[in-house]
Amino acid sequence: MVLEKLESKPNANRYMQLNNRAAGPTFPISVDYTFLSDLLNLEKSYANDKTIMFRGNSHPLRMFHVTSMSIRLMMTIFRRFNTEGTLVGMPIHRLYCLMNEEYEDMASKEQFYAEVHKFIQLGLLSITRDGIVYEWKIESFKRDTGRFVLFNPLVFKDSFTSLELGAQKLYLYIVSRNGDKVNAEFKEFIGPNSWIYTLTHKSRPAQVRELLNSLAALEPVAGQPLLLKSTVEKDSLGRWSVSCVVNPAYLIKHIEGAQYRLVPPAKIPYSKTVSRLRILLRYHKIAEIVDYENGKLFLRLAKLLHNASLKTLRFAVTRIKEMLTNSGFTIMGDIVHSLQTEIQDRAFIIFMDIAKETGIYRYLGMGEEGSLDDVRPLQFYRAIKDTFNVKEFKKQCLRAMPILRKRYGDELRSNIIQMHRPPRSELAIHYETFFLEDFLMDLFQQNQKALLA
């Protein structure tokens, strides 16, 4: 069947206002080519397959068979997972709800749950659980080529999902083969054991023609058929072939910075801790941490600080602010580890509170060493913790403040207080340094000697 060629360009129907539960127009979706290939290739083992109960009380499924739910789950994965192929803090029921937001027609919950278990058993997908927090991962991802296939949002329309399953799979295959090539003809010979027969579970040209005709009759946008040309015919050598041309209006050409994913924020169960953390982060003007790595870092923070006192939460957020001020977002991955080390020792928090309260914290010599400044408070604490108890430490801080202020002013931003250049360039430069811990311990020893004199 040949239809009149329409003048249309790629991306003409890049966005579609669908009758779904999504806010605003639905945009294209980017599917990993490796994953798509692995999924469709399941059909090669269909003949030797058998049905399996993937969940108790659910209907049986074939392991090596791509169902309409397989396609829906694949599209949902690549809409909601991040660019690294992971999704954190997402219960399975919430993922099911997100899938139904995208499609015009609702899908069966039981079929969805069973399909997820099938994907996991096939090694396409994995899910781990840390406490009550889920982390999903696409196992078959960027393995071979790093190539992605861009699909028009028409795949979410009821008119597409209502097509015979073989027609849906044939369309996915055509787009994966031709990509975004404008007016490029898709052509493939069909015969015994041909891939299109295997993929669609058909065995005669007339059956494949019916599938192709159903795609050609589809008009996702009124007046614009999905296919401009479609034929199943025999050549002069007696070979049957399938050929078609996809309407350019439904082709998606990549645009730099275009949106293909809609990654949901991690659902974090520690509501009280989360609420307090968000308030403190906003107060310190570092609220962007909540959405960093799609909420993954914030989730780790919430887990670390779960059931922590308000005093500990304040300490943690203050330290995060200091580390970001010193090193920026380059050290975000180390923040939780650093905090964990500091918070595990309760005395550390008490000593730091005293240091800030008395003012000697300003003389730790932080401000010019970047990432080294992040570990400076812990370094200071480990040096003095065996010399002073809490009461003695506070006493020494109060005694030291007048001396420090007189000697160094209101703040000391570097441990290097003076640099001596030698008369000859081949000689090493001598640095005069100051470490607060050494100063406090020397002052303490002087006082002890004075008492014994």
C-alpha positions, 0 to 999 in steps of 0.5 A, a space after each residue: 500500500 502506497 500513500 501520498 507523501 506528506 511534506 513533513 520534517 523530523 521532530 514535527 510531532 516531537 511533543 504530543 498532548 496525550 489523554 494520559 495523567 502526565 502534566 503537559 505534553 509527552 516528549 520522546 523517549 530514549 531507549 538503550 540499543 543494547 537493552 532493546 536488542 536483548 529484549 527482542 532477542 528473547 523471541 529466538 528462544 520462544 519455541 523451546 520456552 514454557 510458562 512460569 509462575 513468576 509470582 504466587 497467585 499471578 497468571 503464568 508467563 513465558 520467560 522468552 517472550 516479549 509481551 505488551 507489558 514487556 514493552 511498557 516496562 521497558 519504556 517506563 524504565 528508560 523514562 524514569 531511570 537516570 542516565 547511569 541506568 539506576 533509580 533509587 528510593 522507588 518502591 515497585 508500586 510507585 513505579 507501576 503508578 508512574 507507568 500508568 501516568 504515561 500511558 493513555 490506558 491503564 495496565 494490570 498491576 499483576 502483569 506488571 509485577 510479574 513482568 518485573 520479576 521476569 526481567 530480574 530473572 532474565 538479568 535485564 534488571 536488578 533490584 537491591 534493598 538497603 533497609 526499606 530503600 530500593 535501588 534499581 539497576 539496568 543490567 543490560 545497559 550501554 554494553 556494546 555500542 552506547 547507542 540509544 534509539 529515540 522513540 516518538 511519544 506515539 508509543 504511549 497512545 492507546 491507538 498504538 498499545 491497542 495494535 496487535 503485539 506483532 505490529 508493536 514489535 515490528 515498529 520497534 524493530 523498524 525504528 531501531 534499524 533505520 533510526 532518524 534517517 529521513 525517507 530511508 526505506 526499511 527493507 528486509 527479506 522474509 522466508 523460513 526462519 527469518 527474523 521478522 517471522 520469529 519476532 512477530 510469531 508469523 509464518 506467511 507473508 499475508 500475516 506480516 502484510 496485515 501487521 504492516 497495514 495496521 501500522 500504515 493505517 495508524 494516524 497518531 496525529 490526524 491526517 498524518 499516517 505513521 507510514 508513507 509507504 508499506 509493501 509486502 511483495 515478491 520480487 522477480 526471483 521469487 523472494 518475499 520482502 517487507 519494505 516501508 518508509 516511516 513518516 518523517 513527522 514521527 522521526 525523532 532527531 536528537 537535539 542537544 540538551 533535549 529532555 528524554 527522561 523524567 527521573 522521580 525524586 527518591 522516596 525517603 521514608 524517614 519523614 521526621 529526619 527528612 523534614 528537619 534536614 530540609 529546613 536546615 539545608 534551606 536555612 544554610 542556603 544549600 537546599 540544592 543538595 536535596 536534588 543532587 544525583 536525583 536525591 541519592 546523596 540526600 537519601 544517604 544523608 537521611 539514612 546516616 542521620 536517622 534518629 539523630 538529635 536536632 543538635 547532631 543534625 545542626 552539626 551535620 548541616 553546618 559541616 556540609 556548609 563548611 565543606 561546600 564552601 571550602 571545596 565546592 560540589 567536587 567533594 559531594 561524594 565524600 561528604 557522607 563518609 566524612 560526616 559518618 566518621 565525625 558523628 560516630 564519635 559523639 565527643 567530636 561533636 561536643 569538642 567542635 561545639 565548644 571550639 565554635 562557642 569560644 571562638 577558637 574554631 576560627 584559628 584552625 587555619 582553614 580557608 586556603 587548602 580546599 579539600 584538606 580543610 574538610 578534614 582539618 577539624 577531625 585532625 585537630 580533634 584526634 590530636 587533643 582528645 587524649 590530652 583534654 576532657 571536655 571541661 579542661 578543653 573549654 577552660 583552655 579555649 577560654 584561656 587561649 582566646 585573648 592570646 590568639 586574638 592579640 597575635 593573629 587578629 580575628 581569624 587565621 585562614 592558613 597554618 602557614 603564618 610566615 615564609 622565609 626565602 633563603 638568600 640563594 635560590 638553591 636553598 629550600 624555603 622555610 615556612 613558619 607554621 602554626 597548629 592550634 592543637 600544638 598551641 593549646 597543649 603547650 599552653 596547658 603544659 605551661 599552666 601545669 608547670 606554673 601550678 607545680 612551681 
